[in-house]
Amino acid sequence: ISRPRPRVPGGRPVCGQQQQQQKQQQLVAQNQQATVTSCGVAALDALIGGGLAVGGLCVVDEDATGAYAGVLSRYFLAQSLLDGHHVMLVAANQAHSEYLLANLPDLEEGTKSQQQQQQQQPAGGIGDSGAGNDDGLAIAWRYMNAPQFEERHSLDKSTTGAKSFDLSKKLDLTKLEEAGSLRLNVLHLDEFGSFPANASLALDQIRQRLVDGGPEFRYPDRPTEDTQSLLKVVIPGFASPLWGRLDNESDALRCLYSLRDLCAKHLCTVWLTVPDCLRLQRPILSDRMRHLVDYCLRLDSLQVAGGRRRAANPLYRDLHGLLSLAKLPCLPGSAAPVARPDTLEFGFRVRRKNFLIQRLHLPPDISETASRVSKSVPQPTCGTSAQGTPLDF
């Protein structure tokens, strides 16, 4: 993603003036060259630098069951379809694609933004140190003004363009089709084909879709303010057994190289998930794939047999799994990453209506102020010895 990125529908500078177009995309504030698009989860967009860069590849290492990676894929699909982008879904079979499209989350209705809720919240809330709040819940003073993770990253959805989805409601694609805003192509692989044949089929269809679009998906020589189209490719379960037998690991790497070449020349973003069995059985291939892509997210479930020992930890009591940022891209022309989160490992919960991401640890108490009470250790004097425990030193 080192080349200049043109503006796409809704693209706007983060620190520039507000535009009247859609807000599903924005320019990175550090360079104003890379264009990003939302992945559907506002908290995840904030962690990876505002969203997925146009022309980038994002790999999601699935959990043991693949359920939570499927939730993120449905968020990404719903966000892309509602934004009016061109979407191409590469599924292993028809049953898989029908399940994904039938369970897309719909927009949340009848809710207020978190900004309005904070504006309407009375001043004498929890943690207020003013007078008259003696009956409120008291917490440590150093954490009194620290905002929660959801408040800091899900507060302003206009900066990331992520919509508010409700997992309990299903998106009706027929309404989008009747309105003429449904731009979806579904590709099914050959169930009896080999991996090289299925990979070639998928690459040919993606390349043909980009070529048929003509200048619509092509990078202009000089970026202009004209709206550009964007193709989002979703590949769930890449290199799984349903793709055919993978005899040579170079076939999977060659497929990723081809996808990078297509994304470097066209307005295209690829979102693909890798099954957990590939990471366990072929760790070297998994590491090489992570080296080729721009973003790499890793999901680890705490609800399966392998995660029960960690689930017994009180730290993971209210969590369903862990989200790790394995790789983030660098800014064009710089070695600095697009984002610098406080930590690279977060926890997540899947509720009935939404997908929540939260941090695991509070900031360490390294302050040098008189904030903690310590026992006074007697100092030895001339002819006397210190009165303390043998462990004091």
N, C-alpha and C positions, 0 to 999 in steps of 0.2 A: 504494500500500500504506500509505496514511496513516491508515486507519480501524482501530480495535481489532480484533484477530484472536482468534477463540475457539480453544479447545483442540480439537485433532483427535486421532485415535487415535495414541497414543504421544507426544503433545506433552508437553514438560516444560521447566521453566526451566533454562538452562545453569548458573546459579549457585545454583539452589535444591536442594530435596531430590530424591533419586532416587525415581522412581515405578516401580510394578510392572508398568505397561503396556508396550507395545512401545516401542522407542527409535528409530523411524525419523524422528521429528520432534522439534523442540525450539523453545523460545522464545528470541528474541534477548536476550542478557544486558543490553544497554544500556537497553531500554525495557520488556521483557516484555509487548509488545503484538503484535508480528509473529510469526507462526508460520512456521517453515521446514520444508521436507521435503528429504530427500537426493536427489541426482541420480545416485547409484550409484557415484561416484568420490570416495573420502574426501579425497584431496588437492585436488580441485576444490571440494568443499564447504567446506574450510577457507579457500580463497582468496576465496570469494564471501560469507563471513560465516556459515558453518554450513550452508548449503543454499539452495534456492530458496524465496522467500517465497510463502506461500499467497495467491493473488490476483495474482500477478505473471506477467509474460510474459518468456520467455527466448528470445532469437534467437541462433542459432549460424551464423555465416558459414562456409559450407563451404569446404574446400580445393578445389584444381583438379579432383581426381577424385571428391571426396565420400566417399571411403572412411573417413577418420578421423572425420568428422562422423557417419557411420553407426554407428561403434563407440560413440560417446558416446550416440547415440539408443538403441542396444540396451542399454547399461548402464542408462539411465533407464527403459526399458520393463521390464527384468528386476527392477529395484529396486521399481518400482511394483506389479508383479504379485505379487511375493513379500511385499510389505507388506500385501497385501489391499486396495489402493485400487482405485477404479473407473478404468478406462483406456479412452480412446477414441482409436483410431488412424485418422487421416485420410490415406489413401494414394491416389496417383494412379491406380493400377491394382491388379489382384489379384496380379500377379506381384511387385510391390514389397512388398506387405504379407506375402505368403507368405515372401519371402526374409527379411524382418526377424524374423518370428515363428519361423522355422525356425532362426535363428542366434542366438537369445538366449543369453547366457552363463549357465551354471549355477553354483551355489554351490561354493566351493572346499572340498574335504574333506581331512581328515588333516593340517591345518596348524595351527600354534600362532600365537597372536597375537604381535605384535611386542613387546608389553609383557612377556610371559612370556619371550621370547627374551632381552630385555635384562636381566631379573632373573636368568636362568640364566647370563648371560655372565660369565666370570671377570674379576676386577678388573684383572688385568695385561694388558689388551687394547692394541690399537694406540692410540698417542697418550697412554698413561699415563705420567705424569712421575715415578712412584715409583721407588724403588730396585729393582734386579733386573730392569729392563726395558731393558737396554742393547742387546739383540739386536732389539728391536722397531723398526718403521718410524718414523722421526722425521719430523715435519712441522713447519711453522711454528708457533711457540707461540701466535700470535694466533688460529689456526684449530684449535687442538688440541681445545678444548671446544665448538666450534661444531657443532651437530647437522646432519646432512644433511637435505635437503628432504623425502625420503620418511619419515625418522624423525620429523620434527616434524609432518607433516600426515597421515600415514597411521598414526600410532602408536595413537591412541585413537579407534577407530571408534565407540565408544559415545557420544561427544559429537556426532557427525554422523549416526549411524544407518546409514552406508554398509556394505553387506555385502561380503564378500570373494568376488569372482567369478573364475571360471576360463574364459577365452575358448576353451580347447580342449575344453570340455564344453558340451553343448547342453541347455538347459532343456526339460524334458518338460512341455508344457502339459496333456497328458491326465491326468497325476497331479493337477494343480491342479483340473482340471475334475471329476475323480472325488471329490476332497475337498470340492468345493463352494466353493472359495475363488477361482475364476477369474471375474473381473469385467471382461470385455473386450468391447468393441464395435468393429467394424471398418467403416469407411465407404470406399467406392470412388467416385471421381469419374467423371464422364462423359468418356470419352476424346475425344469429338467435340464437346464443349461449349465455350463461351467461358469466359474467366476470371470475369466477373461471375456467370455462371450457376453455375459450380462453387463460387465463394466463397459465394454465397447458399445453395447446397445444404449446404455444410459448416456454416455458421452456423445454419441451421434445425435441423440434426440435433443440434448441440451444445446449442442452446437447448431443444430438445424433451427431450433427455436430462436437463438440469437441471430442467426443469419437471416431468417425470415423477417425479423423485426427491422432489418436494415439499419439506417442511422438512428433508429429509436433507442437501441441499446449500445450504440457505439460511442466511445469517448470522442468528444469534439477536440479539434486542435487547440481551440481557445475556449475555455469555459465561459459560458454566457449565463444570463439570467433566465433564459428560456427553460421551461420545465422539461425534464428528461424522465424517461421511463426507467423502471428498475425491475429486474428479474430476480426473484428469490427462489433458490433451489433447496428443497427439503429432502434429505435422504435419511430416513430412519433405518437403523439396523445395518449400517454399512459393513460389508465383509462378514456378515453373519452366515451361518450354514444355509439359510434360504437363498443366498446369492450364488450358491454353488460351491464346489470344493475348491479351496485355495491351496494349490500345490506349491506355487512359487510366491514368496512374499513380495517380490518385486512387482507383481501384477497390481497389488493394492497401492504400492507407492507410485507406480506409473499412472494410475488413475488419478491420484491426488495431484501429481505434477500437471496432468492435463487440465484438471479443474482450476489450478492456479493460473495456467496460461489463459484459459477462457476468462477468468475474472480480471486478469490484468489488462485485457483488451476490450472488455465490455462492462456495462453497468450491471453487475451481477454480484450476488452474495449467496454463499453456500452455507447451509446449516445441516450438519450430519451428525448422527449419533453412532457410537461404536459399542457393540455388546460387551458385557463384562467378561465373557468367555474368551474373547480375543486378547484382552489385557492379561488374563491369567495364563493362557496357554502359549501366547506369543508375546512376551514382554518386550523383546527387542523390537519387534514390528510396531508395537504400540508407542515406544519411545521415538522411533523414526517418524511415525506419523505425526506425533506431537511436534517434532522439529519442523515439519513441512507447513503446518497450518499457522494461522495468525492468533487464534484464540483456542484455548483448551480448558474446558470445565470438567471437573470430576465429581461425580455423585457417589455417595456411599450410604447405603440404607442401614438403619439401625434396627429394622424390624425383622431381619432374616436371622438364620442360625448363626452366621458368622459375626453378626453385630450385636448379639445378646450380651456379650461380656462388657462391651462398651456402653450398651443401653442401661446396664445396671448402675453405671456411674450417675450420681445425682446431677451432674452437669448436663447430661443428655436426657433427663427425665421427661421433658416436654417436647423433645425433638423427634422427628421422623427420620432424619438423615443429616449428612454433612455435605457441604458444597465447598470444593477447593478450586481456587484459581491457579491452575497448573501453568498457564502461559498467557501473557498479554503482549500485544504488538508494541513496537516502538513508534515514536512520532517520525514523520518523514524528515530525513536529513538530520536525525538526532538519535542518540542512544538511550534517551529517556523514554520510559514506558508511557502509554496513554493515560494511565491512572496509577496512583500510589495509595492503595487502600491500607488501612491500619494493620490488617492481618490478611492472610491468604486463605484462611479456613473459616467458614461460617456454618451455622446450622439452619435448617429449614423445617417448616411444618406445612402440611397440606390440610387445610381445613375444608369444610364443606363448600365454601364459596371462593376461597382464594389461596394463593401460594405465598407464604410468608418466609422471609429471610431475616435472620437475626444473628448478632455476634455472640460468640461463645464466652468471652472473658471480659471482665471489667478492666479498665486501664490500671496498670500497676501503681501502687502507692510509693512513689519515689521522691515525694516532696521533702524538702529540707526544713519546712516550717514546723512549728510546735503543734502538730496535728495529732500526734499519738503520744500516749502516756507510756513512759518507759521507767523501769525500776532503776533507782539510783544505786550504782555499784560503788561500794566503799573503796577509796583509794588507799593503797598501802603507804604508811609513813615510816619514819626512821625507827627501827627496832620493833615494828609491828608487821603483821601479815594481813592481807586482805581477807575479810570475812565474807565468803561467798561459796558457791557450790564448786565442786571440782571441775565442772564443765565451763565455768566462766574464764574467759581469757581475753 
